[in-house]
Amino acid sequence: MKAEKLTEKQVAEELEKLPGWTIKNGNLHHTFEFADFSEAFGFMTRAALIAESMGHHPDWSNVWNKVDVKLSTHSIGGLSNLDFQLAKKMQKLV
């Protein structure tokens, strides 16, 4: 899949389709909260397989039951269609 940089208008339109996601420091951002560490790690494992298949990888961290996700496309210096596609796929996992 090819990354296409989105305009501010496109970003705003795509963001409306992702409740709970925000733009923070130029990244598409969301914190997922789970019942415990096992659920959080399971989510990360499933999301990692999707990200790998897309060739597009998140910046993320995990502390116990929380997974903090930041998406941007470093190669284009901004937000792309791939960031929103991955975010939508992550949403479907929960």
N, C-alpha and C positions, 0 to 999 in steps of 0.2 A: 504494500500500500504506500502511496506517495503522500507525504505531508504537504498540505496546502495551508498557507498562513491565512487566518481569518481576519476580517476587518472588525473594528469595534462593534459595528452594527450586527455582524454575524455572530460575534461572541455573545452579545446581549440576547439575541434570539435563541441561541443554543442554550444559554444559561437558564432561560425560562423553562426549558424542558427538563431541568435537573434540580428538583427541589432539594434544598439543603446544601447545595454546592455554592461556592462564592469565588470571586476573583480576589486573590490575596497576594500582594507583591508580584503581580504579573503571572501568577500560577492559578490554574483551576484547582480549587481546594475543597476537601471534605474530610471530616473526621467520622469514621464509622465506630460505633460502640456495640460491643457484643456482651453476652452473658459472662464470658470468662476468657482466659488465654487460649484455650483449646479452640473455641469458636473463632476467635480473631486470627489465630494461626491458620486454621482451615480455610478461612476466607482468603488470606494472603496466598496460600498455596494455589487455590483455584484461580485467583486473579493473576498470579505469576504465569500460569500456563497460558492464559488468554493473552497476556502482554507479550509473552515470547512468540506466540503464533502470529501476532501483529507486527512483531519487530519494533515495538514501542513500549518503553519501560517507565514505570512510575518512580518518582522520588517519594519514598514513604518510610514511616517508622512505626514501631509497635511498642506500646507499653501496656502490659497486662491485657486488658480487654478492649483497648483502643488501637485503631489503625489510622494514622494521619497520612492522607494522600495529597500529593502535590503533582499536578501534571502540567507540563509545558513541552514544547518541541525545541530543544536546544539548537538543533541544526538550522532552524529558520529564525531563531531569536524571538519566539512568541508562541501564541496559542494556535493550534492547527485543528483540522478536522479529526486527526488521530486522537488528540486529547479528549475530545468530546465523545468519540466512538468508544474509547476505553472506559471513560467515566460511565457511559450508559451500560456497558457490559458489566462493570463492577456493581452498579445499582441492581442489575438483574440477579446478581449472586446473593443478595441479602433479602 
